[in-house]
Amino acid sequence: MEDLWLRDERPRVLVVDDCLDTVESLCRLLRLWGFDARGARDGASALEEADSFRPGVVLLDLTLPGIDGLEVVRRLRGDEAGPQPLMVCMSGWCGEDVRRRCLEAGFDLHLAKPADPEQLRQLLLSLTCAVPERHEAGAMQTAGMVDHDAGV
């Protein structure tokens, strides 16, 4: 199986968020760091972009117009035609219930927004230097978690 993380000199990252400023600023920052980055602002566009761009890492918000982030990750995980990208939930929604739902849907990691840029850079560098193993149920990693009272 082709390793998406090691396929080329510029690892591919797909940024999915309904906020245009977030997509544009993250893509710009990722390109400065040497990544090949593209963005999408809704669930349907994320699925189309993932199919054509074939990213090694997807930074995906939960709250999207149309198809939400949980359904996007389920659909991407259901497509077994090719290598699976590492799925990173990047959302302001946090807490045990959210982490459980993210894990069940197929996310590998959770970053609370706003993500610390240096933490994100280090995470992406570590992920693109060695192909990560898919996390087992109950072992999803979290970074920068901040509990919110509301749920998804």
N, CA, C and O atoms as a GROMACS GRO file, in nm:
protein
  608
    1MET      N    1   0.084  -0.119   0.000
    1MET     CA    2   0.000   0.000   0.000
    1MET      C    3   0.088   0.125   0.000
    1MET      O    4   0.188   0.132   0.072
    2GLU      N    5   0.051   0.220  -0.080
    2GLU     CA    6   0.124   0.345  -0.090
    2GLU      C    7   0.112   0.423   0.040
    2GLU      O    8   0.003   0.436   0.096
    3ASP      N    9   0.223   0.475   0.089
    3ASP     CA   10   0.223   0.554   0.211
    3ASP      C   11   0.202   0.700   0.176
    3ASP      O   12   0.289   0.762   0.115
    4LEU      N   13   0.089   0.756   0.213
    4LEU     CA   14   0.058   0.895   0.181
    4LEU      C   15   0.154   0.992   0.247
    4LEU      O   16   0.182   1.098   0.191
    5TRP      N   17   0.205   0.957   0.363
    5TRP     CA   18   0.291   1.050   0.436
    5TRP      C   19   0.429   1.061   0.374
    5TRP      O   20   0.496   1.162   0.392
    6LEU      N   21   0.472   0.960   0.301
    6LEU     CA   22   0.607   0.958   0.248
    6LEU      C   23   0.611   0.964   0.096
    6LEU      O   24   0.717   0.946   0.036
    7ARG      N   25   0.498   0.989   0.032
    7ARG     CA   26   0.487   0.981  -0.112
    7ARG      C   27   0.573   1.084  -0.185
    7ARG      O   28   0.633   1.052  -0.288
    8ASP      N   29   0.582   1.203  -0.136
    8ASP     CA   30   0.656   1.306  -0.207
    8ASP      C   31   0.730   1.395  -0.108
    8ASP      O   32   0.720   1.378   0.013
    9GLU      N   33   0.804   1.489  -0.162
    9GLU     CA   34   0.885   1.576  -0.078
    9GLU      C   35   0.801   1.672   0.005
    9GLU      O   36   0.844   1.716   0.112
   10ARG      N   37   0.683   1.705  -0.042
   10ARG     CA   38   0.596   1.797   0.029
   10ARG      C   39   0.472   1.724   0.075
   10ARG      O   40   0.379   1.706  -0.003
   11PRO      N   41   0.468   1.681   0.200
   11PRO     CA   42   0.350   1.609   0.250
   11PRO      C   43   0.223   1.691   0.230
   11PRO      O   44   0.223   1.813   0.246
   12ARG      N   45   0.115   1.622   0.196
   12ARG     CA   46  -0.012   1.686   0.164
   12ARG      C   47  -0.103   1.693   0.286
   12ARG      O   48  -0.124   1.593   0.355
   13VAL      N   49  -0.155   1.812   0.311
   13VAL     CA   50  -0.245   1.835   0.423
   13VAL      C   51  -0.371   1.903   0.370
   13VAL      O   52  -0.363   2.005   0.301
   14LEU      N   53  -0.485   1.847   0.404
   14LEU     CA   54  -0.614   1.906   0.369
   14LEU      C   55  -0.671   1.972   0.494
   14LEU      O   56  -0.686   1.907   0.597
   15VAL      N   57  -0.704   2.100   0.484
   15VAL     CA   58  -0.762   2.177   0.594
   15VAL      C   59  -0.911   2.196   0.564
   15VAL      O   60  -0.947   2.249   0.459
   16VAL      N   61  -0.996   2.152   0.657
   16VAL     CA   62  -1.141   2.163   0.637
   16VAL      C   63  -1.202   2.238   0.755
   16VAL      O   64  -1.200   2.192   0.869
   17ASP      N   65  -1.257   2.355   0.724
   17ASP     CA   66  -1.320   2.438   0.827
   17ASP      C   67  -1.420   2.529   0.757
   17ASP      O   68  -1.396   2.572   0.644
   18ASP      N   69  -1.532   2.558   0.820
   18ASP     CA   70  -1.632   2.645   0.758
   18ASP      C   71  -1.590   2.791   0.758
   18ASP      O   72  -1.650   2.872   0.687
   19CYS      N   73  -1.490   2.827   0.836
   19CYS     CA   74  -1.442   2.965   0.843
   19CYS      C   75  -1.333   2.988   0.737
   19CYS      O   76  -1.227   2.926   0.743
   20LEU      N   77  -1.361   3.075   0.642
   20LEU     CA   78  -1.267   3.103   0.534
   20LEU      C   79  -1.133   3.151   0.588
   20LEU      O   80  -1.028   3.108   0.539
   21ASP      N   81  -1.134   3.239   0.689
   21ASP     CA   82  -1.009   3.290   0.745
   21ASP      C   83  -0.923   3.177   0.802
   21ASP      O   84  -0.801   3.177   0.786
   22THR      N   85  -0.987   3.081   0.868
   22THR     CA   86  -0.914   2.967   0.924
   22THR      C   87  -0.850   2.884   0.814
   22THR      O   88  -0.733   2.850   0.822
   23VAL      N   89  -0.927   2.853   0.711
   23VAL     CA   90  -0.875   2.773   0.600
   23VAL      C   91  -0.758   2.845   0.533
   23VAL      O   92  -0.652   2.786   0.513
   24GLU      N   93  -0.778   2.971   0.498
   24GLU     CA   94  -0.673   3.044   0.428
   24GLU      C   95  -0.548   3.062   0.512
   24GLU      O   96  -0.437   3.043   0.463
   25SER      N   97  -0.564   3.098   0.639
   25SER     CA   98  -0.446   3.122   0.723
   25SER      C   99  -0.372   2.992   0.753
   25SER      O  100  -0.249   2.990   0.752
   26LEU      N  101  -0.445   2.884   0.778
   26LEU     CA  102  -0.378   2.756   0.804
   26LEU      C  103  -0.306   2.705   0.679
   26LEU      O  104  -0.193   2.657   0.688
   27CYS      N  105  -0.370   2.716   0.564
   27CYS     CA  106  -0.305   2.672   0.439
   27CYS      C  107  -0.179   2.754   0.413
   27CYS      O  108  -0.076   2.700   0.374
   28ARG      N  109  -0.187   2.884   0.434
   28ARG     CA  110  -0.071   2.971   0.414
   28ARG      C  111   0.042   2.930   0.510
   28ARG      O  112   0.157   2.920   0.468
   29LEU      N  113   0.009   2.908   0.635
   29LEU     CA  114   0.108   2.869   0.734
   29LEU      C  115   0.170   2.733   0.700
   29LEU      O  116   0.292   2.715   0.708
   30LEU      N  117   0.087   2.638   0.661
   30LEU     CA  118   0.137   2.506   0.624
   30LEU      C  119   0.232   2.514   0.505
   30LEU      O  120   0.334   2.444   0.501
   31ARG      N  121   0.200   2.597   0.407
   31ARG     CA  122   0.289   2.613   0.290
   31ARG      C  123   0.422   2.675   0.332
   31ARG      O  124   0.527   2.636   0.281
   32LEU      N  125   0.418   2.770   0.425
   32LEU     CA  126   0.542   2.829   0.475
   32LEU      C  127   0.630   2.723   0.542
   32LEU      O  128   0.753   2.730   0.537
   33TRP      N  129   0.566   2.626   0.605
   33TRP     CA  130   0.638   2.518   0.672
   33TRP      C  131   0.682   2.407   0.575
   33TRP      O  132   0.749   2.312   0.615
   34GLY      N  133   0.646   2.420   0.448
   34GLY     CA  134   0.690   2.324   0.348
   34GLY      C  135   0.590   2.217   0.310
   34GLY      O  136   0.623   2.125   0.237
   35PHE      N  137   0.467   2.228   0.359
   35PHE     CA  138   0.363   2.131   0.325
   35PHE      C  139   0.289   2.175   0.200
   35PHE      O  140   0.283   2.294   0.168
   36ASP      N  141   0.232   2.080   0.130
   36ASP     CA  142   0.142   2.108   0.019
   36ASP      C  143   0.002   2.109   0.082
   36ASP      O  144  -0.047   2.005   0.125
   37ALA      N  145  -0.062   2.224   0.086
   37ALA     CA  146  -0.188   2.238   0.159
   37ALA      C  147  -0.300   2.286   0.068
   37ALA      O  148  -0.281   2.372  -0.017
   38ARG      N  149  -0.417   2.228   0.089
   38ARG     CA  150  -0.539   2.272   0.023
   38ARG      C  151  -0.648   2.283   0.128
   38ARG      O  152  -0.637   2.227   0.237
   39GLY      N  153  -0.754   2.354   0.093
   39GLY     CA  154  -0.862   2.374   0.188
   39GLY      C  155  -0.998   2.346   0.130
   39GLY      O  156  -1.018   2.346   0.008
   40ALA      N  157  -1.091   2.321   0.220
   40ALA     CA  158  -1.232   2.303   0.186
   40ALA      C  159  -1.314   2.364   0.299
   40ALA      O  160  -1.269   2.369   0.413
   41ARG      N  161  -1.436   2.412   0.265
   41ARG     CA  162  -1.517   2.482   0.365
   41ARG      C  163  -1.648   2.412   0.400
   41ARG      O  164  -1.726   2.464   0.479
   42ASP      N  165  -1.672   2.296   0.342
   42ASP     CA  166  -1.791   2.219   0.379
   42ASP      C  167  -1.762   2.071   0.358
   42ASP      O  168  -1.660   2.034   0.298
   43GLY      N  169  -1.852   1.988   0.407
   43GLY     CA  170  -1.829   1.844   0.403
   43GLY      C  171  -1.821   1.786   0.263
   43GLY      O  172  -1.734   1.704   0.236
   44ALA      N  173  -1.909   1.829   0.174
   44ALA     CA  174  -1.908   1.776   0.037
   44ALA      C  175  -1.779   1.812  -0.034
   44ALA      O  176  -1.719   1.729  -0.102
   45SER      N  177  -1.735   1.936  -0.019
   45SER     CA  178  -1.609   1.980  -0.081
   45SER      C  179  -1.490   1.906  -0.021
   45SER      O  180  -1.395   1.874  -0.092
   46ALA      N  181  -1.496   1.878   0.108
   46ALA     CA  182  -1.388   1.803   0.173
   46ALA      C  183  -1.374   1.664   0.112
   46ALA      O  184  -1.263   1.618   0.086
   47LEU      N  185  -1.487   1.597   0.090
   47LEU     CA  186  -1.483   1.463   0.031
   47LEU      C  187  -1.428   1.467  -0.111
   47LEU      O  188  -1.348   1.382  -0.149
   48GLU      N  189  -1.470   1.565  -0.190
   48GLU     CA  190  -1.420   1.580  -0.327
   48GLU      C  191  -1.271   1.610  -0.327
   48GLU      O  192  -1.195   1.551  -0.404
   49GLU      N  193  -1.229   1.701  -0.243
   49GLU     CA  194  -1.088   1.741  -0.237
   49GLU      C  195  -1.002   1.625  -0.188
   49GLU      O  196  -0.892   1.605  -0.240
   50ALA      N  197  -1.049   1.550  -0.091
   50ALA     CA  198  -0.973   1.435  -0.042
   50ALA      C  199  -0.955   1.332  -0.152
   50ALA      O  200  -0.850   1.268  -0.161
   51ASP      N  201  -1.057   1.314  -0.236
   51ASP     CA  202  -1.049   1.217  -0.344
   51ASP      C  203  -0.947   1.259  -0.450
   51ASP      O  204  -0.872   1.174  -0.499
   52SER      N  205  -0.942   1.386  -0.484
   52SER     CA  206  -0.850   1.430  -0.589
   52SER      C  207  -0.710   1.463  -0.536
   52SER      O  208  -0.611   1.436  -0.605
   53PHE      N  209  -0.701   1.519  -0.417
   53PHE     CA  210  -0.573   1.564  -0.359
   53PHE      C  211  -0.498   1.450  -0.289
   53PHE      O  212  -0.375   1.449  -0.286
   54ARG      N  213  -0.572   1.356  -0.233
   54ARG     CA  214  -0.518   1.241  -0.162
   54ARG      C  215  -0.417   1.281  -0.054
   54ARG      O  216  -0.299   1.246  -0.060
   55PRO      N  217  -0.467   1.356   0.046
   55PRO     CA  218  -0.377   1.404   0.152
   55PRO      C  219  -0.330   1.292   0.244
   55PRO      O  220  -0.395   1.189   0.257
   56GLY      N  221  -0.216   1.316   0.306
   56GLY     CA  222  -0.166   1.224   0.409
   56GLY      C  223  -0.224   1.258   0.545
   56GLY      O  224  -0.236   1.172   0.632
   57VAL      N  225  -0.261   1.385   0.562
   57VAL     CA  226  -0.320   1.433   0.688
   57VAL      C  227  -0.439   1.521   0.653
   57VAL      O  228  -0.433   1.603   0.561
   58VAL      N  229  -0.549   1.503   0.728
   58VAL     CA  230  -0.667   1.589   0.714
   58VAL      C  231  -0.691   1.656   0.849
   58VAL      O  232  -0.710   1.588   0.950
   59LEU      N  233  -0.690   1.789   0.849
   59LEU     CA  234  -0.726   1.868   0.968
   59LEU      C  235  -0.871   1.907   0.949
   59LEU      O  236  -0.903   1.986   0.861
   60LEU      N  237  -0.960   1.850   1.031
   60LEU     CA  238  -1.103   1.856   1.004
   60LEU      C  239  -1.181   1.909   1.123
   60LEU      O  240  -1.173   1.855   1.234
   61ASP      N  241  -1.257   2.015   1.099
   61ASP     CA  242  -1.346   2.070   1.201
   61ASP      C  243  -1.471   1.982   1.209
   61ASP      O  244  -1.504   1.913   1.112
   62LEU      N  245  -1.539   1.984   1.321
   62LEU     CA  246  -1.662   1.905   1.336
   62LEU      C  247  -1.784   1.974   1.279
   62LEU      O  248  -1.870   1.910   1.219
   63THR      N  249  -1.792   2.106   1.298
   63THR     CA  250  -1.911   2.181   1.259
   63THR      C  251  -1.891   2.237   1.119
   63THR      O  252  -1.818   2.334   1.099
   64LEU      N  253  -1.957   2.173   1.022
   64LEU     CA  254  -1.945   2.212   0.881
   64LEU      C  255  -2.085   2.223   0.821
   64LEU      O  256  -2.177   2.154   0.866
   65PRO      N  257  -2.102   2.307   0.720
   65PRO     CA  258  -2.231   2.310   0.650
   65PRO      C  259  -2.253   2.179   0.573
   65PRO      O  260  -2.158   2.121   0.520
   66GLY      N  261  -2.376   2.136   0.568
   66GLY     CA  262  -2.407   2.012   0.494
   66GLY      C  263  -2.364   1.890   0.572
   66GLY      O  264  -2.421   1.859   0.677
   67ILE      N  265  -2.264   1.823   0.524
   67ILE     CA  266  -2.212   1.702   0.587
   67ILE      C  267  -2.116   1.743   0.699
   67ILE      O  268  -2.018   1.813   0.673
   68ASP      N  269  -2.144   1.702   0.823
   68ASP     CA  270  -2.058   1.744   0.934
   68ASP      C  271  -1.926   1.664   0.937
   68ASP      O  272  -1.911   1.566   0.864
   69GLY      N  273  -1.834   1.709   1.020
   69GLY     CA  274  -1.702   1.647   1.027
   69GLY      C  275  -1.704   1.501   1.066
   69GLY      O  276  -1.623   1.424   1.015
   70LEU      N  277  -1.794   1.461   1.155
   70LEU     CA  278  -1.802   1.320   1.193
   70LEU      C  279  -1.841   1.233   1.075
   70LEU      O  280  -1.786   1.124   1.057
   71GLU      N  281  -1.935   1.280   0.994
   71GLU     CA  282  -1.977   1.203   0.877
   71GLU      C  283  -1.868   1.204   0.770
   71GLU      O  284  -1.849   1.104   0.700
   72VAL      N  285  -1.797   1.315   0.754
   72VAL     CA  286  -1.687   1.321   0.658
   72VAL      C  287  -1.583   1.214   0.692
   72VAL      O  288  -1.538   1.140   0.604
   73VAL      N  289  -1.544   1.207   0.818
   73VAL     CA  290  -1.441   1.109   0.855
   73VAL      C  291  -1.493   0.966   0.839
   73VAL      O  292  -1.418   0.878   0.797
   74ARG      N  293  -1.620   0.942   0.870
   74ARG     CA  294  -1.678   0.808   0.849
   74ARG      C  295  -1.670   0.769   0.701
   74ARG      O  296  -1.634   0.656   0.668
   75ARG      N  297  -1.705   0.862   0.614
   75ARG     CA  298  -1.704   0.832   0.470
   75ARG      C  299  -1.562   0.812   0.419
   75ARG      O  300  -1.537   0.722   0.339
   76LEU      N  301  -1.469   0.894   0.466
   76LEU     CA  302  -1.330   0.875   0.423
   76LEU      C  303  -1.274   0.743   0.474
   76LEU      O  304  -1.200   0.675   0.402
   77ARG      N  305  -1.310   0.706   0.594
   77ARG     CA  306  -1.264   0.577   0.649
   77ARG      C  307  -1.331   0.460   0.577
   77ARG      O  308  -1.274   0.352   0.569
   78GLY      N  309  -1.452   0.482   0.525
   78GLY     CA  310  -1.523   0.376   0.454
   78GLY      C  311  -1.469   0.351   0.315
   78GLY      O  312  -1.497   0.246   0.256
   79ASP      N  313  -1.391   0.446   0.261
   79ASP     CA  314  -1.332   0.430   0.129
   79ASP      C  315  -1.200   0.356   0.144
   79ASP      O  316  -1.097   0.416   0.174
   80GLU      N  317  -1.205   0.226   0.122
   80GLU     CA  318  -1.086   0.143   0.140
   80GLU      C  319  -1.010   0.123   0.010
   80GLU      O  320  -0.927   0.032   0.000
   81ALA      N  321  -1.038   0.206  -0.091
   81ALA     CA  322  -0.975   0.192  -0.222
   81ALA      C  323  -0.827   0.230  -0.218
   81ALA      O  324  -0.750   0.186  -0.304
   82GLY      N  325  -0.787   0.310  -0.123
   82GLY     CA  326  -0.648   0.354  -0.119
   82GLY      C  327  -0.601   0.374   0.023
   82GLY      O  328  -0.669   0.336   0.118
   83PRO      N  329  -0.483   0.432   0.037
   83PRO     CA  330  -0.428   0.456   0.171
   83PRO      C  331  -0.516   0.552   0.250
   83PRO      O  332  -0.580   0.641   0.194
   84GLN      N  333  -0.518   0.533   0.378
   84GLN     CA  334  -0.599   0.616   0.467
   84GLN      C  335  -0.517   0.733   0.520
   84GLN      O  336  -0.407   0.713   0.571
   85PRO      N  337  -0.569   0.855   0.509
   85PRO     CA  338  -0.499   0.968   0.570
   85PRO      C  339  -0.514   0.965   0.722
   85PRO      O  340  -0.605   0.903   0.776
   86LEU      N  341  -0.423   1.033   0.788
   86LEU     CA  342  -0.436   1.052   0.931
   86LEU      C  343  -0.542   1.159   0.950
   86LEU      O  344  -0.532   1.266   0.891
   87MET      N  345  -0.641   1.131   1.033
   87MET     CA  346  -0.753   1.223   1.054
   87MET      C  347  -0.737   1.294   1.188
   87MET      O  348  -0.738   1.231   1.294
   88VAL      N  349  -0.722   1.427   1.182
   88VAL     CA  350  -0.704   1.508   1.302
   88VAL      C  351  -0.825   1.598   1.318
   88VAL      O  352  -0.850   1.684   1.234
   89CYS      N  353  -0.899   1.578   1.425
   89CYS     CA  354  -1.011   1.665   1.457
   89CYS      C  355  -0.952   1.794   1.513
   89CYS      O  356  -0.874   1.792   1.608
   90MET      N  357  -0.989   1.906   1.452
   90MET     CA  358  -0.945   2.036   1.500
   90MET      C  359  -1.069   2.118   1.526
   90MET      O  360  -1.126   2.177   1.434
   91SER      N  361  -1.112   2.122   1.652
   91SER     CA  362  -1.241   2.178   1.684
   91SER      C  363  -1.241   2.244   1.821
   91SER      O  364  -1.159   2.211   1.907
   92GLY      N  365  -1.333   2.335   1.840
   92GLY     CA  366  -1.354   2.395   1.971
   92GLY      C  367  -1.438   2.305   2.061
   92GLY      O  368  -1.444   2.326   2.182
   93TRP      N  369  -1.503   2.204   2.003
   93TRP     CA  370  -1.583   2.109   2.081
   93TRP      C  371  -1.489   2.010   2.147
   93TRP      O  372  -1.407   1.946   2.081
   94CYS      N  373  -1.502   1.998   2.278
   94CYS     CA  374  -1.412   1.911   2.355
   94CYS      C  375  -1.491   1.835   2.460
   94CYS      O  376  -1.613   1.848   2.468
   95GLY      N  377  -1.424   1.758   2.538
   95GLY     CA  378  -1.486   1.681   2.645
   95GLY      C  379  -1.487   1.532   2.612
   95GLY      O  380  -1.463   1.493   2.497
   96GLU      N  381  -1.514   1.452   2.713
   96GLU     CA  382  -1.511   1.306   2.697
   96GLU      C  383  -1.609   1.255   2.592
   96GLU      O  384  -1.574   1.168   2.513
   97ASP      N  385  -1.732   1.307   2.590
   97ASP     CA  386  -1.831   1.261   2.494
   97ASP      C  387  -1.787   1.292   2.350
   97ASP      O  388  -1.803   1.210   2.261
   98VAL      N  389  -1.732   1.411   2.330
   98VAL     CA  390  -1.685   1.449   2.197
   98VAL      C  391  -1.569   1.361   2.155
   98VAL      O  392  -1.565   1.313   2.042
   99ARG      N  393  -1.474   1.339   2.244
   99ARG     CA  394  -1.359   1.251   2.212
   99ARG      C  395  -1.406   1.111   2.176
   99ARG      O  396  -1.355   1.051   2.082
  100ARG      N  397  -1.504   1.060   2.251
  100ARG     CA  398  -1.557   0.927   2.223
  100ARG      C  399  -1.622   0.922   2.085
  100ARG      O  400  -1.599   0.829   2.008
  101ARG      N  401  -1.703   1.022   2.056
  101ARG     CA  402  -1.770   1.026   1.925
  101ARG      C  403  -1.670   1.041   1.811
  101ARG      O  404  -1.688   0.982   1.704
  102CYS      N  405  -1.565   1.120   1.833
  102CYS     CA  406  -1.460   1.135   1.730
  102CYS      C  407  -1.388   1.003   1.706
  102CYS      O  408  -1.364   0.965   1.591
  103LEU      N  409  -1.354   0.935   1.812
  103LEU     CA  410  -1.287   0.806   1.800
  103LEU      C  411  -1.375   0.705   1.727
  103LEU      O  412  -1.328   0.634   1.638
  104GLU      N  413  -1.501   0.699   1.765
  104GLU     CA  414  -1.594   0.606   1.701
  104GLU      C  415  -1.610   0.635   1.552
  104GLU      O  416  -1.627   0.544   1.471
  105ALA      N  417  -1.605   0.762   1.515
  105ALA     CA  418  -1.620   0.801   1.374
  105ALA      C  419  -1.496   0.767   1.292
  105ALA      O  420  -1.506   0.744   1.172
  106GLY      N  421  -1.379   0.765   1.357
  106GLY     CA  422  -1.257   0.730   1.285
  106GLY      C  423  -1.144   0.830   1.294
  106GLY      O  424  -1.044   0.816   1.224
  107PHE      N  425  -1.157   0.933   1.380
  107PHE     CA  426  -1.047   1.027   1.398
  107PHE      C  427  -0.932   0.958   1.470
  107PHE      O  428  -0.952   0.865   1.548
  108ASP      N  429  -0.810   1.005   1.442
  108ASP     CA  430  -0.690   0.954   1.509
  108ASP      C  431  -0.647   1.043   1.624
  108ASP      O  432  -0.599   0.995   1.727
  109LEU      N  433  -0.664   1.175   1.607
  109LEU     CA  434  -0.617   1.273   1.704
  109LEU      C  435  -0.719   1.384   1.719
  109LEU      O  436  -0.805   1.403   1.633
  110HIS      N  437  -0.709   1.458   1.830
  110HIS     CA  438  -0.796   1.572   1.854
  110HIS      C  439  -0.710   1.689   1.900
  110HIS      O  440  -0.634   1.677   1.996
  111LEU      N  441  -0.723   1.802   1.830
  111LEU     CA  442  -0.660   1.927   1.871
  111LEU      C  443  -0.770   2.027   1.901
  111LEU      O  444  -0.861   2.045   1.820
  112ALA      N  445  -0.763   2.090   2.016
  112ALA     CA  446  -0.861   2.193   2.050
  112ALA      C  447  -0.823   2.323   1.981
  112ALA      O  448  -0.706   2.359   1.973
  113LYS      N  449  -0.925   2.392   1.930
  113LYS     CA  450  -0.903   2.524   1.870
  113LYS      C  451  -0.916   2.629   1.978
  113LYS      O  452  -0.998   2.615   2.069
  114PRO      N  453  -0.837   2.733   1.970
  114PRO     CA  454  -0.736   2.756   1.869
  114PRO      C  455  -0.611   2.673   1.898
  114PRO      O  456  -0.562   2.668   2.011
  115ALA      N  457  -0.561   2.608   1.795
  115ALA     CA  458  -0.441   2.525   1.810
  115ALA      C  459  -0.317   2.613   1.818
  115ALA      O  460  -0.306   2.714   1.749
  116ASP      N  461  -0.226   2.574   1.902
  116ASP     CA  462  -0.098   2.642   1.913
  116ASP      C  463  -0.018   2.612   1.786
  116ASP      O  464   0.005   2.495   1.755
  117PRO      N  465   0.025   2.714   1.711
  117PRO     CA  466   0.094   2.690   1.584
  117PRO      C  467   0.218   2.602   1.597
  117PRO      O  468   0.240   2.514   1.512
  118GLU      N  469   0.299   2.622   1.699
  118GLU     CA  470   0.419   2.540   1.714
  118GLU      C  471   0.384   2.395   1.746
  118GLU      O  472   0.449   2.303   1.697
  119GLN      N  473   0.281   2.375   1.828
  119GLN     CA  474   0.235   2.239   1.859
  119GLN      C  475   0.185   2.171   1.732
  119GLN      O  476   0.214   2.053   1.709
  120LEU      N  477   0.112   2.243   1.649
  120LEU     CA  478   0.062   2.188   1.524
  120LEU      C  479   0.179   2.154   1.431
  120LEU      O  480   0.180   2.047   1.370
  121ARG      N  481   0.275   2.243   1.420
  121ARG     CA  482   0.391   2.218   1.334
  121ARG      C  483   0.467   2.093   1.379
  121ARG      O  484   0.502   2.009   1.297
  122GLN      N  485   0.492   2.082   1.508
  122GLN     CA  486   0.564   1.966   1.561
  122GLN      C  487   0.485   1.837   1.537
  122GLN      O  488   0.542   1.734   1.501
  123LEU      N  489   0.354   1.844   1.557
  123LEU     CA  490   0.269   1.727   1.533
  123LEU      C  491   0.277   1.685   1.387
  123LEU      O  492   0.298   1.567   1.359
  124LEU      N  493   0.261   1.778   1.295
  124LEU     CA  494   0.264   1.744   1.153
  124LEU      C  495   0.401   1.694   1.110
  124LEU      O  496   0.411   1.601   1.030
  125LEU      N  497   0.507   1.753   1.162
  125LEU     CA  498   0.640   1.704   1.129
  125LEU      C  499   0.660   1.562   1.179
  125LEU      O  500   0.719   1.479   1.109
  126SER      N  501   0.612   1.533   1.298
  126SER     CA  502   0.627   1.397   1.351
  126SER      C  503   0.544   1.297   1.271
  126SER      O  504   0.585   1.182   1.253
  127LEU      N  505   0.429   1.340   1.223
  127LEU     CA  506   0.342   1.250   1.147
  127LEU      C  507   0.393   1.226   1.006
  127LEU      O  508   0.371   1.118   0.951
  128THR      N  509   0.460   1.322   0.949
  128THR     CA  510   0.504   1.307   0.811
  128THR      C  511   0.644   1.248   0.802
  128THR      O  512   0.690   1.215   0.693
  129CYS      N  513   0.713   1.234   0.914
  129CYS     CA  514   0.846   1.172   0.914
  129CYS      C  515   0.838   1.022   0.933
  129CYS      O  516   0.929   0.950   0.892
  130ALA      N  517   0.731   0.974   0.994
  130ALA     CA  518   0.714   0.830   1.015
  130ALA      C  519   0.565   0.800   1.004
  130ALA      O  520   0.483   0.871   1.060
  131VAL      N  521   0.532   0.697   0.932
  131VAL     CA  522   0.392   0.662   0.914
  131VAL      C  523   0.334   0.615   1.046
  131VAL      O  524   0.380   0.515   1.102
  132PRO      N  525   0.234   0.686   1.097
  132PRO     CA  526   0.175   0.648   1.226
  132PRO      C  527   0.085   0.526   1.211
  132PRO      O  528   0.024   0.505   1.106
  133GLU      N  529   0.077   0.448   1.317
  133GLU     CA  530  -0.016   0.336   1.318
  133GLU      C  531  -0.153   0.389   1.354
  133GLU      O  532  -0.165   0.486   1.429
  134ARG      N  533  -0.253   0.327   1.303
  134ARG     CA  534  -0.391   0.362   1.334
  134ARG      C  535  -0.413   0.334   1.482
  134ARG      O  536  -0.376   0.226   1.530
  135HIS      N  537  -0.472   0.426   1.554
  135HIS     CA  538  -0.493   0.410   1.697
  135HIS      C  539  -0.605   0.310   1.724
  135HIS      O  540  -0.705   0.306   1.653
  136GLU      N  541  -0.586   0.231   1.825
  136GLU     CA  542  -0.688   0.134   1.866
  136GLU      C  543  -0.800   0.208   1.940
  136GLU      O  544  -0.781   0.318   1.990
  137ALA      N  545  -0.915   0.145   1.945
  137ALA     CA  546  -1.031   0.203   2.013
  137ALA      C  547  -0.992   0.243   2.155
  137ALA      O  548  -0.928   0.167   2.228
  138GLY      N  549  -1.032   0.362   2.193
  138GLY     CA  550  -1.006   0.410   2.328
  138GLY      C  551  -0.869   0.474   2.344
  138GLY      O  552  -0.835   0.521   2.452
  139ALA      N  553  -0.788   0.477   2.236
  139ALA     CA  554  -0.653   0.528   2.248
  139ALA      C  555  -0.630   0.653   2.164
  139ALA      O  556  -0.515   0.687   2.135
  140MET      N  557  -0.736   0.722   2.126
  140MET     CA  558  -0.720   0.843   2.047
  140MET      C  559  -0.642   0.945   2.128
  140MET      O  560  -0.670   0.967   2.246
  141GLN      N  561  -0.544   1.006   2.065
  141GLN     CA  562  -0.464   1.106   2.133
  141GLN      C  563  -0.534   1.239   2.130
  141GLN      O  564  -0.605   1.272   2.035
  142THR      N  565  -0.515   1.316   2.235
  142THR     CA  566  -0.569   1.451   2.240
  142THR      C  567  -0.457   1.547   2.270
  142THR      O  568  -0.361   1.513   2.339
  143ALA      N  569  -0.469   1.666   2.220
  143ALA     CA  570  -0.369   1.769   2.245
  143ALA      C  571  -0.441   1.901   2.265
  143ALA      O  572  -0.532   1.934   2.189
  144GLY      N  573  -0.400   1.975   2.365
  144GLY     CA  574  -0.458   2.106   2.388
  144GLY      C  575  -0.607   2.102   2.419
  144GLY      O  576  -0.681   2.192   2.380
  145MET      N  577  -0.652   1.998   2.488
  145MET     CA  578  -0.794   1.984   2.516
  145MET      C  579  -0.839   2.090   2.617
  145MET      O  580  -0.774   2.113   2.719
  146VAL      N  581  -0.950   2.151   2.585
  146VAL     CA  582  -1.015   2.246   2.674
  146VAL      C  583  -1.160   2.204   2.681
  146VAL      O  584  -1.226   2.196   2.577
  147ASP      N  585  -1.211   2.178   2.800
  147ASP     CA  586  -1.350   2.133   2.811
  147ASP      C  587  -1.446   2.250   2.791
  147ASP      O  588  -1.425   2.359   2.843
  148HIS      N  589  -1.549   2.224   2.714
  148HIS     CA  590  -1.658   2.319   2.693
  148HIS      C  591  -1.784   2.254   2.747
  148HIS      O  592  -1.796   2.132   2.747
  149ASP      N  593  -1.876   2.334   2.791
  149ASP     CA  594  -2.000   2.280   2.846
  149ASP      C  595  -2.090   2.220   2.738
  149ASP      O  596  -2.162   2.123   2.763
  150ALA      N  597  -2.085   2.278   2.618
  150ALA     CA  598  -2.174   2.232   2.510
  150ALA      C  599  -2.116   2.110   2.441
  150ALA      O  600  -1.995   2.087   2.446
  151GLY      N  601  -2.202   2.032   2.377
  151GLY     CA  602  -2.157   1.918   2.298
  151GLY      C  603  -2.182   1.944   2.153
  151GLY      O  604  -2.242   2.045   2.115
  152VAL      N  605  -2.136   1.851   2.071
  152VAL     CA  606  -2.153   1.865   1.926
  152VAL      C  607  -2.297   1.839   1.890
  152VAL      O  608  -2.333   1.845   1.772
   0.00000   0.00000   0.00000
